[in-house]
Amino acid sequence: MAEALVEGGTHGAATTDGTGPCPGVFEQLSAVADAVLYEGYLLYPYRRSSTKNRVRWQFGVLFPRDWVEADGPVTPGVSGSADSWYQQTECLLRVRQPDHARVRVRVRYLQMQRKQVEEAGRPVESLHTDDGAVHLTFDEALPRECEVEAPLDELLRGARVVAVNAAAGTDVEPLPANAGRVVRSREEIRAETTVSAERLSDDLCRIRVRTTNTAPAPPPHTPRDEALRRALIATHTLIGGGGAEFVSLIDPPTDLDAPVRACRNEFTFPVLGGETGDTAPVLLSAPIILPDHPRVAPESPGDLHDAAEIDEILTLRTMLLTDEEKREARATDPRAAAILDRVDTMPQEVFERLHGAVRSLTPAAPTAPTDHPLTPVTPTASADRPAWWQEGGDEGLSPTTDTVLVDGVRLGGGSRVRLRPRGRGADAQDMFLAGRTAEVAAVFHDVDGSVHLAVTLDDDPAAELNNWYGRFHYFRPDELEPLGPAGSPDEPSAPAPAAAPARHTTDSETPAAEAE
């Protein structure tokens, strides 16, 4: 990753009251924050001619207000894939040291830069020079940061406003033998971030961070590619606390359910950083949905501009690019060239680590008898069963007929349930399904000994089609509440034959294959 340029703020400098910023509070999230910054910047196969790279900049884009609202006001939501003119984060802060509590905010984004190739003073789309190099006209981006830090008491008395600007500029690069030149130009970015605090109780405050694009709007019918030159791209916020800790908005303590629901996050999704727990001294508010305590897998050797994908697959695909495709990718963008260089020179031992890693395993058989209501009924786990990778390891398993006990009720294919995803450890998108009713399609036993139930939503108009294709939502037994048959929701259900045979999922759909 290129080192981000600091624009305004107090990045690492002493504050006006003589105390320095909270040291190192953001460094633990630097890799994740960089992955957010460059998510979708340039996608495989990293070539300008690729269709998927002709529509870019899809997350956290803040345009001038008049341009983005030319056809009507924007609709607030946590999705950062919707274009807007502002981004707002609200979170809860538990104050541990009232006399020393501080809040530190770092806003990060990309500034678009037009790379124009010129020959004999004329703009061209591409240019070949005598040294065999290819130069392509393309849109690049520069990372920008702004930081502000203030005592919590000061923010409780009044908001702090800081400029989040990036200057206009032009850089000219002559090409060898006077073949032409490359001109990189940027328009000015004007924006501001407002940080404020509200006391909810003696030890609890609500922090609000709102970043707004204040640049003059281009004409209403200006194409999006042109309007992007005045936009903040991939905008996200890091918030740190000194003498205080942030509360999880995904899995809050029970006594904080009401104030968490009152938080209004618009075009962004805040999650805890750092180590595991329901509080943390740092928070990442990103335009993409992440779990609490996100991290980049330690096996990942570098950025591929798509942190949600599997490194091994992207690396193998990149290796298979033809020489001509690689030549175009290198000419498209310096970051694409860096990816190709890393893949082409990757040591075998580094490549082998990409194949996967087992983070934890549970025993194949219970260490002691148990009558816990979640104990699977069939099939019975056995220490004599071969390991999952050995022949016969899946004998006796039948997803369509296996059952599992939940609250004294056997759930299997055809059972009706209500979804109760757990806050901690649940997929962030599963939380949107809380309270919905569904039908169990199959019971899957994972290689680590855990159990997941595949379900289809009752109110999903494509439920029958998804069942036929074998595309399901997956939940643990303790995330399901047994229901009676349709029409009698208070009566517990008994397993019924599945409406259609359940199909085995692909690698990307298997619940045990969770990407970090």
N, C-alpha and C positions, 0 to 999 in steps of 0.2 A: 504494500500500500504506500502511496505517496504521502509524505507528511503534509497534513492539512495546514493551510495558511490561516493566520489569525487576523480577523477583521474586527477591530473595536474590542470592547470588553476589557477584562483584566486577566488575561491568560498568564497565570503563573506569577503575576506581579503582586506586590503588597497592596492591600486595600487602604482606603483613606484613613482608617482608624489605626493603622500601623500593624495590623495582624495579617498574616499571609492566608492564602486560601487553604481549604481542607486538603492536605497533601495526599496524592495517590488515590483519591476516592473514585476517579473515573477509569483508571488504568486497567482495572480488572474487567471492564466491559469494552475495551478498545477493539478487540477482534470482532465482537458481535456488532458493535456500532459501525465498524468499517464494512461489515457484510451488509448491513442495512443501507449504508450510504451508496454502495455500488450494486445493490440488488437490481438485476435487469439492465445494468448500464450497457452491456453488450453481451448478447447470448450466443451460444454455440449455433452455427459454426464460425462465429466471430467475423463474418465477412459483411461488408457494406451491401453486397447484392442479395444477401439472405432476406427473405420476406419478413421474418420476425424482427429484423433489425431496422425495418423501415418505419415502424411505429414504436418509439422509445419513450422513456421517462414516464412511467405509469404509476409511481408511488410518491406520495408526499409532495405533490406539485402545488405551489402557491403562486397563482397568477395575480396581476393587478385586478382589483375588485370589479371595476366597470367592465373589463373585458370578459371575465368569467361569468358575470351575471347579466350579460347582454340578452340572454334568453330567459331570464328569471333567476330568483334567488337560489343559492345552493342549498341542498338539504343536508343538515348535520347528521353525522353518524360516525362510528369508530373506524369505518373503512377509509384507509388512506389512498385507495385507488381512485377516489372521486376527486376531480379538480376542485380547488377551492381558492379563496383569497386569504384564509387564516387557518390556524391550527391551535387548538386549545387543549391543555392538559390540566386536570384537577386530580389531586391525590391527597392522601392523609399522612400527617407527620406526627409521630409520637415524640414528645419532647422529653428527653432524659436529663438534660442540664439546662434549665431555663435561662440561667445567666450567661451561658456560652453558646447557645444554639445559633447556628448559621445555616443559610441556604445558598447553595452554589448551583448555577444553571449554565449549561453549555448548549448552544443551538448550533447544529451542523447542517450543511446543505451543499449542493453542487450548483455552480454557476456555469451555464452553457457557454461554450466557446466555439465559434465557427472557424473551421480550418478550411481555407480556400486556396486551392492550387491555381497558380497563374503562369501562363506562358506568353512571353512577349507582351506583357502588360494586360493580357486578356484572361478572364476567369475560365478555367476548364475543369472538367470532371476528373480527369486523370492525366498523368504525365509520366512517361518513361524516360529515364536519364541514361547516359552512356555507360554508367557503372552497373546497369542492370536493375536498378531500384525502380520501384513503382510508387508513385505518390498520388493519393486519392483525396478528393474533397470530402469532408466528413465533419460531423458535429461532435466535439469532445466536451469535456467538463472539468472544471477545477474545484477542488474541495475548499470550503470556507467554514470558518468557525467564529463564534462570538461567545463571550463568557461574561457573566456578572455574578458577583457574590455580595451578600449583605447579611447583617445580623437579623435574626428572626424578629426581634422586637421592632426593628426599623420597618420591616415589611408589614407588620401588624398595624403600624401607624399610617402607612401610605405606600402605594405601589412604587416600584422602581422600574423605570423605562430606559432601555438601552437600544442604540441603533444597531441594526444587523445589516450592514451595507457591504457591498463589494464594488470596487471602482471599475469604470470602463477602461479599456486598454486595447492596444494593438501591438503585436509582435511580428516581425518579418524575418524569415529564414531563407537566405539565398540558397539555391540548389547548385550542385557542382557544375563547372564549365558554363556558367551563365545560362543554364537550360531553362531557368524560370525561378520562381520563388513560392514559398508557402506563407500565407498571411493568416495569422490567428487574431480574431477580433472578438471583443466582449462588450456588451452593453452594461450600463450601471445597474446594480441591484439596490433597491431601496426597501428597507423593511425595518420593523421595530419589534422588540420583545418586551412585554410587560409582565413583571413578576409581582404578585401580591399574596397576602396571607390573611386568613380569618381564623380567629380563635373559636373553637367549638366547646372546649372544656379546659380545665387547668393544664392537662398534659396532652391535648390533642388539637391540632390545627389543620385547616385545609389550605393547601398551596395551589395557586393558579398560575400557569404560565401560558401566555397567549402571544403567538407570533403572527404578525400581519404584514402582508405585502403592501407597501405604501407608494410604489412606483407609479408614474403616470401610465394610464392604460393606452395601448395601441388602438387604432380604429377598430370598431366592433367586429368587422368581418375579416380581420387579420387572421391568416391561417395559424393553427396551433403551433406549427414548427417555428414560426416567426415570433409569436407571443412568448414562447419559451425563453427567448433571450432576456426577458425581464422577469423571469420566474425563479423562485427558489425551488430546487429539485431535490427529491429524496430527503425532505426536511424531517429532522428528528431531534429529540431533546434528551440530554442527560441531566438529571437533577440529583445533587448530593446533599446530604445533611451532616452537619457537625453538631454533636451533642444531641442528636435526634435520629430517629429511624422511620422509614416509610413502611406503611401497612400494605399488605397485598390487597389489590382490588379484585383479584380472581378468587382467592380463598381467604377472605378476611376472618378475623375472630368473630365469634357469634355476637358479642356485644357491640360490634361496629357495623353490623349489616345495614342499618338505616343510614348512617353517614356515608357509607360506601355507595349505596344506591343514589344518594344525592349528588355525587360527583358527576360532572358533565364533561366527558371527553369527546371532542369533536375532531374527526379526521385523523385520529391517532389512538394508540392502544398502549397504555402504560403498564409495565411489568417490573417486578423486582429484579435487581441484579445481584451479583455476588453469589455467596454460597446459599445452600438451601435454608428454608425457614419462612415463617409468615411475616417477618419484618426484615429490612435490610437498610444499610446506610446510603444506598444508591438506587436510582430508578431510571429505566430506559423507556421513553415514550416514543414508539416507532409507528410509522404509517403502515406496517404489516403486523398481523396478529402473531404474537409469540407467547410462549409459556413464561411463567415466573422463572427466574434464574437461567436464562438461555445461555448457551455457550457453543462455541465451535468445537467440533470433535477434534481431539488432540491428534488423531491420525491424519487430518487434513493438511497437506503440505503448502497450501496457498489458495488465494482467491480465484474463483472461477466465474465470478459475477452472477452466480445463482446458488446462493447458500442453502436453498431448500432441496437441491438436487443431490444425487449420490456422486461423490468425487470419482469413484472407480469407473462408473459408466461414462461420465463426461470425459475422463482422461482417456479411456479406450477409444471413444469416438474421435477425440482430437488427434490421437495417434493415427487414425485411419484417413485423415484428410489427405488429399493428393498434394503434390508439391505446388501445383498451380493454386489450389485453394489456400494453402498456407501462405503463399506469396501475397495473395489478395488480403488475407487476414492481417498479415504484418503491415501491409500498406494502409489498412483501415484505421488502426489505432495502436499507439504504443503499448497500451495495456493488453491488447490482444497479442501483440508480439511477445510480451513478457510471459503470457500464459503458454504460448507455443514453445518458447525457450525452456521453460520449466518442465513441460511434458517431454520434450525431446531429450533432455539431459537427466531425467528422473532416475535415480539409482534403483536397482531391482528391489532392494530391501524396503525402500520407501513405497514403491508401487504395491508390494505384497501387503503392506499394512492397510492399504485402501480396501482390501477385500472384506473387512468387517472386524468387529471386536465384540466380545461378550462382556457386558458390564457387570452382570450379576446372574447367578443361577440359584434356583431353589431346589431342595432335595426332590428326587424322583418319587420318593415314597414318604408318608408321614413318619416322623420319628417316634410318635406315640399315638395310641388310639384317640380319636376325637369324635364328638358328635356335633361339631360346629355346624350351623345351618347352611354354610356355604360349601361343605364337603361334597365333592362330586359323587354321584351315586353310581353311574356307569360311564365308562369302564373303570375298574378299580386299578389305581396305579400300582405297579409292582416293581420291586427292585430287580426281578428276574427279566424284565422287559429289556430288549437290546436298546442301546443308545439310539437317539433319533436319526443319526447319520448312518446307522448300520442296517443291513437288510432285515426286514421284519420289525423295525422299530415302530411302525404305525399299525401293526396288526391288531385287530380288535377295536380300532377306533372307527366310528361311523358318525360323522357330523350330523346327519339327518335323523338319527335315532338315539344318540347319546343324550343324557339328561344331567342336570345339576340341581342340587337342592338349594332353594332360596327361601328363607323364612318358612321352612317346613313344606314347601311346595316344589314338586319336580317340574322344572322348566326344560322344554325341548322344542323341537320343530312344531309350530302351530300354537304355542302358548302365547297369551297376550300379557303385555307388561307395560308399566309406566317407567319412563326413563328418569333416573335420578343420578346424573353424573356427579362424581365427587369433585369438589373444588380442587384439592391438591392432587396433582398427578394426572388429572383428566386433560384430554385434548381440548385446547381452547375453543375450537369450533363446536365440540360436543356440548359445551355449556349453553349454546343457543337452543339446544333440543330439550332442556330440562322441563319436565312436566308433560311432555308429549307422550302419546300412547303408541305402541308398536307391536308387531308380531314377530316372534322368534322364528328364524329360518333354519338355524343350525347351531351346534355347539362345537367349538374348536378348542383342541388342546395344544398349547404352544410348546415349543421345544424346551422352554425353561420350566415347564411344569404348571404354568398358569392356565386359566381357562377364560375364553372370551365367547360371548354369544353374539351371533350375527342377527340383526333385526332389520325389518323394513317398517317405515313409518306408516301409521294408519291413514294419515291425511296427505300422503305423498301421491299425487296423480300418476306418477311413474313407478309406483311400488311394484306392480305386476311385471313391468318390463325389467326393472332392476333385479327382481327375484329371478327372472329367467336368465339374465346375464350373470348373476352371481355377484352383484354389486350391493354391498350392505354397509350399515353402520355397525361398529363393534363396541361392546360394553362388557365390563367385568360383571360377575354375578352380583357383587355388592352395590352395583349402580342400577339395579333393576328392582322394581316392585311388582310382584305377581298380581295379575288382575283376573277376574272371571271372564267367561266367554262374552262375546259382544252382546250387549243388552242387559247383562247382569254383572257390572263391574265389581260388585262387592264379593262375588263368589270366586274363590281361588280356582285357577284353571288347571286342567290336566293336559299333558302333552297330546297333541293330535298330529296326524300325518301332515307333513309339510305340503304346501300347495304345489311346489315344484322342487325337483331335486336341487339341493344346494351344490354349487360348484366351488371348487377350491379357488382361493384368491390368488392373484398374481403377487409377485414379490412386493410391489409398491402398495398393494392393498392389505397385506398381512399385518394385523395389529401389532405383532411382536416386533416388526421391523420399524422401529421408531427412529427417525433421523434426529440428530442433535442439532 
